[in-house]
Amino acid sequence: MSILVVRHGQTAWSLSGQHTGTTDVPLTAEGEDRARALAPVFAGRDVAAVLVSPRQRARRTAELAGLRDPRTDEDLVEWDYGGYEGRTTAEISAELGRPWSVWHDGVVPGATPGETVHQVAQRARLVLGRAQDLVTGSGRDADVVLVAHGHFLRVLLASWLGLSPTAGALFALEAGTWGELGHEHGRPVLVRWSVPAAG
């Protein structure tokens, strides 16, 4: 069993570096092209289930990548950035007068309360548990595909590896790329990460 993760394709906000948690922005034309290019990655795989974030950028990516019968999973939404929604790291750092990191400084309340990295990790662990249950329930050694968002998937990877959720800071994940979480000698490992469609 492998868990295949897909970060949605490019959006205007991912291109500009704006934090996109609760805002439901569409893919750009480039984002749609990259999503379509992912289809061969999954074409030869035995996929037991596809779980997708309810945000349109993730749902559209799954559709264009040819992933069939996706199930919406509310726990796959992106980190809720609270008062930092729609803002860039550079803007936040300038306002604070020092370098800011979502991984170590967290967010402030805004239109929503926002989430801590540990709250995001709690959701990620729930998703991982569901993914493993789906494979067990399928009765075969199949894969589960998760289509979601950059920061969330980085936290999910850290959780898979048994690391602190803040270790997600070390695993950059480009828009429109995929990765694979698997096992080696019975232990969770990272097989590949941030692979472009052509990779």
C-alpha positions as CSV (number, residue, x, y, z in Angstrom):
1,M,0.0,0.0,0.0
2,S,1.1,3.5,-0.8
3,I,-0.5,6.8,0.0
4,L,-0.2,9.1,-3.1
5,V,-0.5,12.8,-2.3
6,V,-1.2,15.5,-4.9
7,R,-1.0,19.2,-4.3
8,H,-3.6,21.0,-6.4
9,G,-2.5,22.9,-9.5
10,Q,-1.4,26.5,-9.5
11,T,-3.9,29.2,-8.5
12,A,-3.4,33.0,-8.7
13,W,-2.8,33.0,-5.0
14,S,-0.3,30.2,-5.0
15,L,1.6,32.0,-7.7
16,S,1.7,35.3,-5.7
17,G,2.5,33.5,-2.5
18,Q,-0.7,34.5,-0.7
19,H,-1.8,32.2,2.1
20,T,-4.9,30.4,0.8
21,G,-6.7,28.5,3.5
22,T,-10.5,29.0,3.5
23,T,-10.7,31.2,0.4
24,D,-12.0,29.1,-2.5
25,V,-9.9,30.2,-5.5
26,P,-9.9,28.4,-8.9
27,L,-7.0,27.0,-10.8
28,T,-5.2,29.1,-13.4
29,A,-4.9,27.9,-17.0
30,E,-1.3,26.7,-16.1
31,G,-2.7,24.9,-13.0
32,E,-5.3,23.1,-15.2
33,D,-2.6,22.0,-17.7
34,R,-0.4,20.6,-14.9
35,A,-3.3,18.8,-13.4
36,R,-4.1,17.1,-16.8
37,A,-0.4,16.2,-17.1
38,L,-0.7,14.2,-13.8
39,A,-3.1,11.6,-15.4
40,P,-0.4,9.1,-16.5
41,V,1.0,8.9,-12.9
42,F,-2.2,7.2,-11.8
43,A,-3.3,5.4,-14.9
44,G,-1.4,2.2,-14.1
45,R,-2.1,2.1,-10.4
46,D,-4.6,0.0,-8.5
47,V,-6.3,2.8,-6.6
48,A,-8.7,1.7,-3.7
49,A,-10.0,5.2,-3.0
50,V,-9.5,8.9,-3.8
51,L,-10.0,11.4,-1.0
52,V,-10.2,15.1,-2.0
53,S,-10.4,18.4,-0.2
54,P,-13.8,20.2,-0.8
55,R,-12.1,23.3,-2.2
56,Q,-12.6,23.7,-5.9
57,R,-8.8,23.9,-6.7
58,A,-8.4,20.4,-5.3
59,R,-11.6,18.9,-6.8
60,R,-10.7,20.3,-10.2
61,T,-7.2,18.9,-10.0
62,A,-8.6,15.4,-9.2
63,E,-11.0,15.6,-12.1
64,L,-8.4,16.8,-14.6
65,A,-5.9,14.1,-13.4
66,G,-8.5,11.5,-14.2
67,L,-9.0,10.3,-10.7
68,R,-12.3,8.5,-10.5
69,D,-15.0,8.5,-7.8
70,P,-13.4,11.0,-5.5
71,R,-14.8,11.3,-2.0
72,T,-14.8,14.7,-0.4
73,D,-13.0,14.7,3.0
74,E,-13.4,17.9,5.1
75,D,-10.3,17.1,7.0
76,L,-8.2,17.6,3.9
77,V,-8.8,21.4,3.8
78,E,-5.8,23.7,4.0
79,W,-4.4,25.2,7.2
80,D,-6.8,27.9,8.4
81,Y,-4.6,31.0,8.5
82,G,-7.1,33.2,10.4
83,G,-6.0,36.8,10.1
84,Y,-3.2,35.9,7.7
85,E,-5.5,34.6,5.0
86,G,-4.7,36.2,1.7
87,R,-1.4,37.7,2.9
88,T,2.2,36.8,1.9
89,T,5.0,35.9,4.2
90,A,6.8,39.1,3.1
91,E,3.8,41.3,4.1
92,I,3.4,39.6,7.5
93,S,7.2,39.8,8.2
94,A,7.2,43.5,7.3
95,E,4.3,44.2,9.6
96,L,6.0,42.3,12.5
97,G,9.4,43.9,11.8
98,R,11.0,40.4,11.8
99,P,11.0,37.2,9.7
100,W,7.7,35.3,10.2
101,S,7.1,31.6,9.8
102,V,3.7,29.9,9.9
103,W,5.5,26.8,11.2
104,H,7.0,28.4,14.3
105,D,5.0,31.6,14.8
106,G,1.5,30.4,14.0
107,V,-1.3,32.6,12.9
108,V,-3.6,35.3,14.5
109,P,-7.4,35.4,14.6
110,G,-9.2,37.1,11.8
111,A,-12.5,36.2,10.1
112,T,-11.8,32.8,11.5
113,P,-9.9,31.9,14.7
114,G,-7.2,30.1,12.6
115,E,-5.4,26.9,13.5
116,T,-2.3,25.8,15.2
117,V,0.1,23.4,13.5
118,H,-0.9,20.8,16.1
119,Q,-4.6,21.2,15.1
120,V,-3.7,20.7,11.5
121,A,-1.7,17.6,12.5
122,Q,-4.7,16.2,14.3
123,R,-6.7,16.4,11.1
124,A,-3.8,14.8,9.1
125,R,-3.7,11.8,11.5
126,L,-7.4,11.3,11.0
127,V,-7.0,11.3,7.3
128,L,-4.1,8.8,7.5
129,G,-6.2,6.5,9.6
130,R,-9.1,6.7,7.1
131,A,-6.7,6.0,4.2
132,Q,-5.3,2.9,5.9
133,D,-8.9,1.7,6.7
134,L,-9.9,2.1,3.1
135,V,-7.1,-0.1,1.9
136,T,-7.9,-2.7,4.5
137,G,-11.5,-2.6,3.6
138,S,-10.7,-3.0,-0.1
139,G,-9.1,-6.4,0.6
140,R,-6.2,-5.7,-1.7
141,D,-2.8,-4.1,-1.6
142,A,-3.9,-0.9,-3.3
143,D,-3.1,2.7,-3.1
144,V,-5.1,5.7,-1.7
145,V,-4.8,9.1,-3.4
146,L,-5.1,12.3,-1.4
147,V,-5.7,15.5,-3.3
148,A,-5.2,18.5,-1.1
149,H,-3.0,21.6,-0.3
150,G,0.6,22.4,0.3
151,H,0.9,23.1,4.0
152,F,-1.6,20.5,5.0
153,L,0.2,17.8,3.0
154,R,3.5,18.8,4.5
155,V,2.1,18.4,8.0
156,L,0.6,15.0,6.9
157,L,4.0,13.8,5.7
158,A,5.6,14.8,9.0
159,S,2.8,12.9,10.8
160,W,3.4,9.8,8.6
161,L,7.1,9.8,9.5
162,G,6.4,10.2,13.2
163,L,8.0,13.7,13.3
164,S,6.8,16.9,14.9
165,P,4.3,18.6,12.7
166,T,6.7,21.6,12.5
167,A,9.0,19.4,10.5
168,G,6.7,20.0,7.6
169,A,8.7,23.2,7.1
170,L,11.5,21.0,5.7
171,F,9.4,19.5,2.9
172,A,8.6,22.0,0.2
173,L,5.8,20.9,-2.1
174,E,5.2,22.7,-5.4
175,A,1.7,23.2,-6.8
176,G,0.7,20.5,-9.3
177,T,3.2,17.9,-8.1
178,W,2.7,14.6,-6.3
179,G,4.4,12.4,-3.8
180,E,4.3,8.9,-2.4
181,L,4.3,7.7,1.2
182,G,5.1,4.0,1.7
183,H,6.8,1.5,3.9
184,E,10.3,-0.1,4.1
185,H,10.8,-3.1,6.4
186,G,7.4,-2.3,8.0
187,R,8.3,1.3,8.8
188,P,6.7,4.4,7.2
189,V,9.0,6.1,4.7
190,L,9.0,8.9,2.2
191,V,9.3,7.3,-1.3
192,R,9.2,10.4,-3.4
193,W,8.1,14.0,-3.0
194,S,7.2,17.1,-5.1
195,V,7.5,15.2,-8.3
196,P,6.3,17.1,-11.4
197,A,4.0,15.3,-13.9
198,A,6.9,14.7,-16.3
199,G,9.0,13.3,-13.4
